[in-house]
Amino acid sequence: MAQDQDQQPTEWVIEDLEIDSATLGETWRLLVQRPCNRAAARGLPWIWLLHGRNGSIADMRPLLVAIAGAMRAGDLPPAVVAAPDAPDDHRTSWWIDSDHLPDGAEGIPPGRLLERSLLGDVLPSVEARYGAPDGPASRVIGGISMGGGAALRWLLVRPDLFGSAVLLSPGVFERLPAHGSAMRRRDVVDVEGSIFDSGRYAERLHYPTLLDAVDPDRPPARVVVLVGDEEPVRLDPVDRRDLELEAARLHAALKIHPAFHPSLRVVGGGHEWALWERGIVTALRILAGREPITES
Amino acid sequence: MCSVTGDAARPPRLGWAVEDVAVASPALGQSWRVLVQRSARTPAQVPWLWLLHGSAAGADQMRPLLRAAAESMDAGIVPPMIIAAPDAPEGYRSSWWVDSAYEPLDDPPDPVDALGPRAGRQLERGLLGDVLPAIEERFGPPLGAGARTIGGISMGGAAALRWVIARPDLFGSAVLLSPAAYEPAPSDDSTARTTGAFGVGPDRYHADRFRDLMHYPTLLADRPETMAPTRVVIIVGDEEPAQYGDGKRCDLDLEAARLHAQLKVRPDFESVLRVVGGGHDWPVWERGIGDALRLLSS
């Protein structure tokens, strides 16, 4: 995968692609940022970035631009970046496979196999176009907010695909969502007629449950969690769930697990794009072992 | 960062000097040592920062932080302030800066173990009632709480948190570096449980005493929310060691996030949290003091 130093790509282009997915029965849109010289993409690591709830790849474009700027400046090692766009009626579906079969009353569309489609159809097909990375050690999964929750899931359950993760203001929760929370009402569409099934949630997104199943002897994965200190207050009957507090809980859980090397940064800001555009570069720098420019 | 460069546009150096001062304290029954960093070229009315050292440490270990703060002030990143770093009395370096009610049945061994128990003394009363007014008077006219910040490292950060909540008459803001803000109880191997700081009578540690003096939700419950907002800056490293207290995780980076969540919803506080790379050690604090003071004033 190593390239000669004098062949390092310096100019980057963003392609807007459509990829057929047999599993989904339709096409996925995604952005791929690669060297202008297409051949220079061969052998580069890949970074997959998932957008947040109600987000889209349009939101992700500035992050790709920020990454390209940092690579051009030599602040980040070169990598191909891919950002998929969740299907229109599933922008709040946590990038997971859902078996939800609604009765139609709530206007929620039937569940779809987003994860299986993205990881099984789209990822291999897109990477094959430019040259796949050299195994999971050269593939990063990243995400913002809801996308950070899914990125954590994939890091934990798909070590065959992903060797490290960058989680920006991740939507991760140490405990199951409280009754009445938005997550139960709309976000995780689920088994048959039930919109939210606790067992399914635990099995898919609840990281303490997923961590229990992680082999402590597998190769250690680096995880960088970055979040702002002005996250909205999330009250809960038992305890607070503000995302910077949840990030600290996640960090504490990963810290004592031998299969992870976590880093946590809390910076100034809220749940917002200004923070993520700066934060993605900071997080990737930490992942690359380059101590970041001081962030405030 | 507060690195000093040869930038010609930088404000002139103020010529900060550290004085080693001793002040008698009737409440303590002996004198206190305090390092005071000031500049003869600043006006008398500059604000004060009182900076408390951590467990088993002393004021002399705070000198690199005083220097880092002076560099930030010289670089114009931080407004000028006088910094006072009191030295906990020998034998009481791990006593959490509180008034202790511990009365051991036996005399302590000689030589004294820095982390071992000793008969309780009135550290808080001595420092806040005797030392603070005497020192400040020596260098200028008395200033209000709005011109006085309390700060501290680790154990000193916990005491600083107590004082910014419970003594709004004295302190208008706080900088907490890796504060040992344990909630609800100190970690199993904390000096809070061993030195007698929170002892009562012959018992070296009393959970009720810790709750009354140091448990910040308890302190917050006693403070009216209608007071003017107090700014608190918390900086901690993400490599804090894993700790457990009564079976619960209480790593100080996690505790800092919990504290921030509690302060965030209070109208009488403005909390700022930064988690940086590093452990429970001096590189975090030497970088952190300049950042904390900058965030305090921004």
Interface residues (C-beta under 8 A of the other chain):
Chain A: D229 V233 R240 D242 E244 L245 A247 A248 R249 H251 A252 K255 I256 P262 S263 L264 R265 V266 V267 G268 I286 E291 P292 T294 S296
Chain B: M1 D238 A242 R249 D251 D253 L254 A256 A257 R258 H260 A261 K264 V265 S271 V272 L273 R274 V275 V276 G277 R287 D291 R294 L295
